[in-house]
Amino acid sequence: MDLFGSYALLVAFAFALYAIFGGIAAIITRRPLLIKSARNAGFAVCVLIWIGIASLWYLFFTDNFSMAYVAAHSNRALSPYYKFSALWSGQEGSLLFWSFILSVYVFSVLFTYRGRHPELMPYVGVVLAGVQTFFLILNNFIASPFQVIVGHDAAGLLHLATRADGSGLNPLLQYPEMAIHPPTLYSGYTGFTIPFAFALAALLGRYPGEKWIHLTRRWTMIAWAFQSAGILLGAHWAYAVLGWGGYWGWDPVENASLMPWLTGTAFLHSVIMQEKRGMMRVWNVWLVFLTFMLCILGTSLTRSGAVNSVHAFAESNIGHWFWGFLLTILIVCVAAYIKNRDYLRSDNQLDSMLSRESSFLFNNLILLVACVAVLAGTLFPVLSEAVRGSKISVGPPFFNRVNIPIALFLLFLTGVGPLLAWRKTSTASLRKNFGGPLIGGFVAAGVAVALGLREFYVTLCLLLSVFVTLTILSEFYRGARVISARTGANLFSAVSQLTMRNTRRYGGYVVHFGMVLVFIGICGQAFNQDKQMDMSPGSSMTLGPYRLYLQNYDSTQEPNYSAERASIDVEKGGRSVMMLYPTRRFYPSNQESGTMVAIASTLREDLYVVYAGTNPDTNLPVIHAYLNPLVKWIWLGGAVVVLGTLLALLPNRQAVMVLSTVGAEQTLPVPGSTQAAQVPYSARSQLPDSHD
Amino acid sequence: MTSRWKLGLVCAVCIGLASALVPLHVDAQKTDRAKALGTKLMCMCGCGQILTQCNHINCPSSGPMLKELDAHVAKGEADDLIIQDFVQEYGEKVLSEPPSRGFNSIAWYIPGAAFAIGLGIVIMLIRLWRQRDVARLATASSAPAATQDAAAELHDIQIERARRQADRDTED
């Protein structure tokens, strides 16, 4: 059983090679049997990877410490929950986990489109198998999680060895979110493989028109939603576990996850231009290529040790493989583009500077500049070391200074874009659409300044947040009013109908609103307060409106760790409002410590208390308390972003109605044309410009 | 919805957001000099955090560095001098952002350069695409010189294009 998974991965590798070469042969010969055979090989690869990972989980749950990876990342006292998540806590296991999630995507794609799009799918299968092959090379030959422990006896003969117990899991990873955050983020990273495969396949196969965009739209949105949720879960994990009072430190690994998110966001916007106007074909293909390459770059940064990071795995030479893979992708993409660039030629035309098209161009520009700024800051220490021989630091002050103006401009465009019409926006329309929201924004900023707010960026962010919120509300209101007038439904019901008629567009607005909430939450950072004190039992400290009394501190013994815990009574306005128990844990298996931060979270602020250990000079517990305003808005905003994306993934209601009426065998009318057939022209003319 | 309702909604959003942020300003802490200086320095334990934010348990660097910083501030030394002392002791790596002179200043120019280049490309594209549109319209307007059949055909093509565009604009 020990090596069962290893064999499964080896066979998977062989099948992946077959899927590539069989697929290429199928493309050349166009023989249906070969096409089917290559596709079935793709299915087999996925199933074998699932067997491989199931086998590794089995080894974890059975405490098989003859396996080096299990012994290094688990121990007998570790709870089953963390034995499950320990699988991806190290380099080898996390790479297998990457292969596993990728295989779920690949299986879903091959299954969903089996027997459809015969001109495109063989190419897609080959590209996907190519990516899988790279990761299977790592899983089998470079970083196998199935390596056994080898010892030698007195005579120097080698033999298999078993450790009595494992080293245990890193304390920082013994937190419930660690069972959610990596799978979510990996689902984002690997999910971008699907649009990449379709884009490259469409280019290689000269697949006509915008079809590949339609096919991958939902896959891209799923990947994007996972990436968004993964980033925010990571931020929440950092906030709740690392105990430094913040959630985003511009760490290289955090940046690595942000970069594909930025380009992915740009793609989700610019792709609309291609769908609606047939524009930006070259740009969209390259944006997908870039997003995928940034995903690979991101994971290589985490794994190669090229940059310093608290998140990084141990330094290893695996980075060379990733650089090689990146170079290969780049060469393939460039070659495919040069060979077939004529196919991407589009008749780009722009009627006016004041148009939706222009706003998308600027949106893409800003997102790409943000990506370049983050990439430059992340890699500059490496460049500096290569050129000058000494490393420098590029810390949060640099990223904040560069990215805050960019982010605010993006927030501005979030409000402006949806209100501009396709082709051309008249001055009268501008006045009508922007007047109210702009006035609202200035009123809010004016009120804030009058009340004493002086931070420039916070005031600007407030202005823009109100502006964007009002533009979103006005979009819902204008559309709902037309439906309400036509059907007699009340406004809330009309909003619901409106949303379900064009889920992509209105789901998009919900996502924008979620981003507004995130921005407001980030603004709160400007007002953070903190205080650190050596506290004896009975002593107190004051932070903002709170007074913290240390009642006592005690210690407990758990199966996997010992814990020191402070009991803190929190008073507000002279009366006790809650008890907080910040804890410090010590894990004997790996001789490491970890914090369990006590957080009292409200919409207004988080009271965040850390038991920072005992001061060796005074022998008193050190309590570090933070008052972090509006942090909850960030998590709330993240939830709204995910909900909005889910909403955008739903099929439009009219399409569903048509399906139930005409039956599945008949060709579905385009949702837009259905609407045109059902809505009288006079009513249609009152609807706001339909756009996404 | 009446205009009074609309006004109420606008006011509610404005006041809601403003009132969420403003009281925080009143509570905001006054950062002392050591804290402000601490944000310009990195903790040297390898955590990648700025000095005042690193509170890793048993961090071998942040405690002594903060004590050193406090000592410099207590002596009343100038900010630049304190930072310079840290650079001499730990190297340029101790600075939390790249210096604004020499080779490392390039880091500051990259985002701006990317923006300038990108903006130039976007403006160029917009101008190019608008010229194409103008050219297309000019070609269309010269069409009446052709035969009536050709004009009718052109008209049909334009109508069909407009219809397809309308379909695209109103679809999902």
Contacts between the chains, C-beta under 8 A, distances in Angstrom:
chain1	res1	chain2	res2	distance
A	242	B	56	7.8
A	243	B	55	6.1
A	243	B	56	7.9
A	243	B	57	7.8
A	244	B	49	6.3
A	244	B	53	5.1
A	244	B	54	6.7
A	244	B	55	5.4
A	244	B	56	7.7
A	245	B	53	7.0
A	245	B	55	7.8
A	246	B	53	6.3
A	249	B	48	6.6
A	249	B	49	5.7
A	249	B	53	7.5
A	251	B	48	5.4
A	252	B	48	7.5
A	275	B	168	7.1
A	276	B	168	5.1
A	276	B	169	6.5
A	277	B	165	8.0
A	277	B	168	7.7
A	308	B	46	5.7
A	308	B	48	5.6
A	309	B	48	6.2
A	310	B	47	5.5
A	310	B	48	6.3
A	347	B	132	7.5
A	348	B	125	7.5
A	348	B	128	7.8
A	348	B	129	4.8
A	348	B	132	7.0
A	349	B	129	5.4
A	349	B	130	7.9
A	349	B	132	4.9
A	349	B	133	4.4
A	349	B	136	6.4
A	350	B	126	5.8
A	350	B	129	3.7
A	350	B	130	5.0
A	350	B	132	7.8
A	350	B	133	6.0
A	351	B	130	7.5
A	351	B	133	5.5
A	352	B	130	7.6
A	353	B	126	6.1
A	353	B	130	7.5
A	358	B	126	6.2
A	361	B	122	5.0
A	361	B	125	6.8
A	361	B	126	6.9
A	362	B	122	6.6
A	365	B	115	7.6
A	365	B	118	4.5
A	365	B	119	6.5
A	365	B	121	8.0
A	365	B	122	5.2
A	368	B	114	7.5
A	368	B	118	6.3
A	369	B	111	6.3
A	369	B	114	5.0
A	369	B	115	4.7
A	369	B	118	5.8
A	372	B	110	6.7
A	372	B	111	6.4
A	372	B	114	4.1
A	373	B	110	7.1
A	373	B	111	3.8
A	373	B	114	7.1
A	376	B	107	6.2
A	376	B	110	4.0
A	376	B	111	6.5
A	376	B	114	7.9
A	377	B	107	6.7
A	380	B	98	6.7
A	380	B	104	7.7
A	380	B	106	7.7
A	380	B	107	4.5
A	380	B	110	7.8
A	384	B	98	7.7
A	384	B	103	6.9
A	384	B	104	5.8
A	384	B	107	7.9
A	387	B	103	6.1
A	388	B	103	5.9
A	388	B	104	7.8
A	390	B	91	6.3
A	390	B	92	6.3
A	390	B	93	7.3
A	391	B	93	5.4
A	392	B	92	5.0
A	392	B	93	5.8
A	392	B	95	6.9
A	392	B	98	5.6
A	392	B	99	7.6
A	392	B	104	5.5
A	393	B	42	4.6
A	393	B	48	7.8
A	393	B	92	7.9
A	393	B	93	5.2
A	393	B	94	7.2
A	393	B	95	6.1
A	393	B	96	6.1
A	393	B	97	7.7
A	394	B	97	6.6
A	394	B	98	5.9
A	394	B	107	6.3
A	395	B	42	5.5
A	395	B	48	7.2
A	395	B	49	7.7
A	395	B	50	5.5
A	395	B	96	3.8
A	395	B	97	6.1
A	396	B	49	7.9
A	396	B	50	6.0
A	396	B	96	7.0
A	397	B	39	6.4
A	397	B	40	7.2
A	397	B	50	7.1
A	397	B	96	5.0
A	397	B	97	4.6
A	398	B	96	7.5
A	398	B	97	4.0
A	398	B	98	6.5
A	398	B	107	6.9
A	398	B	108	7.9
A	401	B	97	7.4
A	402	B	108	7.9
A	402	B	111	4.9
A	406	B	111	7.5
A	406	B	115	8.0
A	422	B	169	6.1
A	436	B	6	7.5
A	436	B	10	6.5
A	439	B	10	7.8
A	440	B	10	4.7
A	440	B	13	6.5
A	440	B	14	5.4
A	441	B	14	7.9
A	443	B	10	7.7
A	443	B	11	7.8
A	443	B	14	4.9
A	444	B	13	7.5
A	444	B	14	3.8
A	444	B	15	7.6
A	444	B	17	5.7
A	444	B	18	4.8
A	445	B	18	7.9
A	447	B	14	6.5
A	447	B	15	6.7
A	447	B	18	4.5
A	447	B	22	7.8
A	448	B	18	4.5
A	448	B	21	6.1
A	448	B	22	5.3
A	451	B	18	7.1
A	451	B	22	4.3
A	451	B	25	7.8
A	452	B	22	6.5
A	452	B	25	5.5
A	452	B	26	6.3
A	453	B	21	6.4
A	453	B	22	5.3
A	453	B	25	4.9
A	454	B	25	6.9
A	455	B	25	7.1
A	458	B	21	6.4
A	458	B	25	8.0
A	462	B	17	5.9
A	462	B	18	6.5
A	462	B	21	5.7
A	465	B	17	6.0
A	466	B	13	5.9
A	466	B	14	5.5
A	466	B	17	5.6
A	469	B	13	5.5
A	469	B	17	7.6
A	470	B	10	6.3
A	470	B	13	6.2
A	473	B	9	6.8
A	473	B	13	7.4
A	477	B	1	6.6
A	477	B	6	7.9
A	481	B	1	7.1
A	491	B	1	6.6
A	502	B	172	6.4
A	503	B	172	7.8
A	504	B	172	5.6
A	520	B	17	6.8
A	520	B	20	7.0
A	520	B	21	7.6
A	523	B	21	6.3
A	524	B	21	7.7
A	524	B	24	6.5
A	526	B	24	7.9
A	526	B	28	7.6
A	527	B	24	3.8
A	527	B	25	6.4
A	527	B	27	6.6
A	527	B	28	4.7
A	528	B	29	7.8
A	529	B	27	7.0
A	529	B	28	7.1
A	529	B	29	4.2
A	530	B	29	7.8
A	532	B	55	8.0
A	544	B	27	5.2
A	545	B	27	7.6
A	584	B	57	6.8
A	593	B	57	4.7
A	593	B	58	6.7
A	594	B	57	7.7
A	595	B	57	6.6
A	603	B	20	7.8
A	604	B	20	7.3
A	605	B	24	7.7
A	610	B	55	6.7
A	612	B	55	5.7
A	612	B	57	6.8
A	613	B	57	5.2
A	613	B	58	7.2
A	624	B	55	5.9
A	627	B	27	7.6
A	629	B	24	4.6
A	630	B	20	6.8
A	630	B	21	7.7
A	630	B	24	7.4
A	652	B	172	5.3
A	655	B	172	7.5
A	670	B	167	6.4
A	670	B	171	5.2
A	671	B	171	5.4
A	671	B	172	4.6
A	672	B	167	5.2
A	672	B	168	7.2
A	672	B	169	7.5
A	672	B	170	3.9
A	672	B	171	2.9
A	672	B	172	6.8
A	673	B	167	5.7
A	673	B	170	7.8
A	673	B	171	7.2
A	675	B	170	5.9
A	676	B	166	7.8
A	676	B	167	7.3
A	676	B	170	6.2
A	684	B	170	7.8
A	689	B	169	7.3
A	690	B	169	5.5
A	690	B	170	4.5
A	690	B	171	7.9
A	691	B	169	6.9
A	692	B	172	8.0
